[in-house]
Amino acid sequence: MAPPLIDPALFDQLKTKIEEDTSVRKELDQILDDLNQHVSFTQGVLSRIHSTPRAKYATLFEQVEAGVKKEIETVGRLGAFASQFPYYKYNHKWTRMVQDAISTVILTTWLGGLSTESKTGELGRLLTLEDIGEVFNAPVNLKDRDAFHITIEEYLLGLISVIDDLSRLAVNSVTLGDTAMAVQISGFIKDLHAGFQVLNLKNDILRKRVDSIKYAVKKVEDVVYDLSLRNLIPAQETTQ
Amino acid sequence: MSGLKRDWNGNTKRRDGPKPAAKPVVRNAYTPMFESLREELDQHHDRRERIVKASRDITALSKKIIFSLQRVRKIESQLPNNIQSEVDSRLADISKLLASIAPEIQGINRYRYSRSLMCLEELVEALTFAHYLRTQTLIGHAELDPTIEDLTKKGAVISEDEPMADAGDPAGNAEKDEPPAVNVPTVTLTQDDYLYGVFDLTGEMMRFATTSTALTGKMASGQTGKDGGDDEPRTIVQDMHELGTFFEMLPVGPGNKFQWEKKLEVTRQSVQKVERLGYDRVIRGSERPKGWIPDLSSGDPGQGEEE
């Protein structure tokens, strides 16, 4: 007898592999459901910054920090599970959510929350990629081994979301009478915009999002223009 | 003279004139951070660019192998000499390309660039098709991996032997510094590379069945009496049925369900075309003049996508 076209063992082997893959994805989805819940909650609480005067941030941060703590826990679970498999095989499933988690942390810290013993809470502190790795207990920009980590792209995309949020806050802080905040946001966003110009971008999602920063810059510049026209900018800021 | 630019007053602008001094980059607290991130991103983009280039060439070469193989008329253990030598020379080119990208896609980078490595599907298609024409069996994933590994190693050796042959090959040059062939990085196939390659194999088998039946007047099948058995040798119609059932029975690949369904649909159509061929052979095989090719072009969405 001539050998059969398909070795029966081949079918079994492929079937097993596909089933394994499916169950990995199911388990990932469960973790990601949790992460999604915590990220949405934290984002929701954080959106109150637009209607809360700066003096009352402290109470707001308590809630935010509780949410961030859950985010960190869940990212930890995700990392432990995902590290068993090739990182980029499944990375697309969580990258958006991790970006959102990163941006909640960057925003909170910039506003003076999430202070630690070494770093006291003050307005305007930007966490670097390495800082983010420390917050989430995850390696960053991993190259020498195949495990869960936070990528440069995730950090930068998370940062761009923060810029969008801050440009909105600039408007609302003026409404709340906090013109100094608007001026500080303007300086920060312009600096970051210049920073993003340093990158050589390809035609990908990062490029698309970076292109949107200029609208945030414009929005904030308009606010500052309105303020300066009416002499509403605090004295020490204008001398800069 | 074209492309003369004039300024506001209508005076011609000189292109080779002194350029205004480049505006110094405005530096601020965050500039160093972005500069270091730029380095990293550039490495990634350059690597992807190199992979994409090699991948495009490998795809083209694999397609040429498939065209050569489509000139085979029957299933037998040895490909005709002229075709075998065409295939070999293409494979030699492919192995050089594989060796050049192998170091780029080790470890974590294997899946990072898997979308830029569509060429491997095409290569699987070519290799499984050649294997089918020789043995009338489907080569397994586990047996195909060493084949690709061998190709990569061969390519690495070739680029060491003739360093001047492709001077633009950075990986080949890099490898010269290392001891030869002890720990040469190789290319591995993912499950998806293999499965999607085999999906495409069904299209090639359909084409082969059609031309070989038309030109030889016989349905392609295994050799008669080779094993001394008195069974009729298996025909390609049976093989197509087998392969169709194989894919119908497999669970849907979880990565990209949409693509899987699309490929499965094309496979179903290929199976039916070959079925139709088998029917034609039985019902009016003797009446049909030699060289007559049944018109299978209508309702054939698979064709356009392949070319």
Interface residues (C-beta under 8 A of the other chain):
Chain A: M1 A2 P3 P4 L5 I6 D7 A9 L10 F11 Q13 L14 K15 K17 I18 E19 D21 T22 R25 P86 Y87 Y88 K89 N91 L126 T128 L129 N141 L142 K143 D144 R145 D146 A147 I152 E153 L156 D191 L192 A194 G195 F196 V198 L199 N200 L201 K202
Chain B: V25 V26 N28 A29 Y30 T31 M33 F34 E35 L37 R38 E40 L41 D42 H45 G107 I108 N109 R110 Y111 R112 S114 T135 Q136 T137 L138 G140 H141 A142 Q191 L195 G222 K226 D227 G229 D231 P233 R234 Q238 D239 E242 L243 F246 M249 L250 P251 V252 G253 P254 G255
